[in-house]
Amino acid sequence: MRVMPLLNPLALKWIVITHTTKRLITHSMPQPENLTPMMKQFYDLKAKNPDAILLFRCGDFYETYAKDAVTASQVLGITLTRRNNKGQTAATEMAGFPHHALDTYLPRLIRAGYRVAICDQLEDPKLAKKLVKRGITELVTPGVAMTDNVLNARENNFLAAVHFGQSAVGLSFLDISTGEFLVAEGTTEYIDKLLAGFAPKEVLVQHGLKGRYEGLYGSKNFIFELDDWAFTPQTAHERLTKHFQVRNLKGFGVDHLKDGVVAAGAILCYLEMTQHTQTSHITSLRRIEEDSYVRLDRFTTRNLELVQPMAEGGTSLLQVIDHTLTPMGARMLHRWLIFPLRSVSKIVARQDGVEHFFKHPDFRELCEMELPKIGDMERIVSRVAVGRVNPRELQQLRAALESTALLKYACAHADCAAIKQVSEELDALTPLRDTIKRTLCLDPPILVNKGGVIA
């Protein structure tokens, strides 16, 4: 007699939920015998991500069908047509666009708040004997976008998770494009201020609590509900310790934030669900130090017009002072403005750094010349970690490291403590820079399959 392994309650619940969901989805679909093989393939893939718009690759086009086609035609302004299927009395709605226009249309769907599953052909149609094999290669949502055509270079793209605990509210933020992972917990008022300041593009909440979230924090954010098991201390501990390869979270200084840690664990569950499994660039979990900053609520931020003007055609404070030369600098300045320092010594150190630029024009001119060459090194490094960097971006990384070496040397010889501190934190990664320079062509193509990449 074979003994079956016991399932823990969480695993059993996940199986029940999954099978129930699939059963409901299947019942709402046309019967397989009434579909062509290709349309059956579409509905099978759609069943795996029922809440996402499925972009189905057919030759040189991405096509959408049924309700997805109606939504896509409205959001993208493309023509809605109908496709006649074998054995069906009613035709199926269809809308599509050329595959090379994906960079144009995908950002519009994401910014409209939709989740998008990209289904590609996994084999050469010319070599396929029967139906071309297809599969979902990427699931893009407002909070886990990685590509430049979706992201705003001058803003962080935060995914947030909110956990309603018994005595506090837990909150976690992750920008997967940079690897920044933050955690906090506190009263509903404190969480509201953090949500207003970080302005997440997507918020995760426990299933059934969307109404509670909207009642407390409004309905401006795109909200996605996760099943209960994703918001448990056990799940959070398992996911976080496994990801960071540690026994506990004491080294990060967040183990006392019980509800915040649960929220952080929910984010890792969501990354796995959306097939974002290459996350080696997420190297730490950092507590938001609430005592270090002045807490600005959403009404203060709006009325002072710190980031957005109140009147159409107006100008915000950020627009006036933002003359940063890199996307990384723009994101940092935005954060500084929303979270003003409380420490007098840190404020003075920042002022000393600014004064150094005025007193030393040669240093200022060097920075003005080299900083633009760095570009968005932070997001390029993240794309390296997830295996999505292209040859041209690697050459951009090399150029950025060359400029970093010059800036590190200049900062090290400055007569300002704040500027010298910057030098100590910079690493020019000379071996990596030399390897890229020696290995890659100076002006490689974006795609590897074009050839002409290796020197």
Number of C-alpha atoms within 10 A of each C-alpha: 3 4 5 6 6 8 10 8 10 15 12 12 14 15 13 11 13 12 11 12 14 13 12 11 15 15 9 8 12 13 12 14 11 14 17 14 13 14 17 17 18 20 21 15 18 21 17 15 18 15 14 18 23 26 28 25 23 18 14 10 17 21 21 24 25 14 13 19 25 18 18 26 18 11 14 17 11 15 14 17 15 14 13 14 14 13 10 13 9 10 13 16 17 21 25 22 18 14 18 11 11 15 13 12 20 20 21 16 21 19 15 13 17 21 23 21 25 20 22 20 16 13 11 10 14 7 8 10 7 8 10 18 14 18 16 20 13 14 21 25 23 27 26 23 22 21 15 12 15 20 19 12 17 17 18 25 26 25 26 29 30 28 25 21 15 7 9 17 22 25 28 32 31 25 21 25 25 22 20 17 22 21 24 26 27 18 11 15 13 17 21 17 20 25 21 18 20 19 19 22 23 21 25 26 25 21 15 12 16 16 13 12 19 13 10 12 17 11 12 10 18 18 19 17 14 20 14 15 19 24 27 17 18 13 17 25 20 13 20 23 14 12 16 15 9 11 12 15 16 10 11 11 11 19 15 11 18 18 29 31 30 29 32 29 26 31 28 20 20 18 17 12 13 16 13 18 11 15 18 13 17 19 12 14 23 16 19 18 10 14 10 13 15 13 18 18 18 15 11 12 17 16 11 13 18 19 18 17 17 14 9 7 7 10 15 17 14 18 15 10 9 12 11 16 17 18 21 20 18 19 16 15 19 20 15 12 15 23 18 14 16 13 12 9 10 13 12 12 15 13 12 15 16 13 12 17 15 11 10 11 11 11 17 13 11 14 18 13 12 18 17 15 19 21 20 20 22 15 21 19 20 22 22 15 16 17 11 14 17 18 20 19 20 21 19 19 23 23 19 21 23 19 20 21 16 14 20 19 15 16 21 16 11 16 10 15 14 19 22 18 13 14 20 12 8 15 11 18 13 12 9 13 18 13 11 19 16 12 11 17 16 15 13 20 16 15 13 13 8 9 10 13 19 13 12
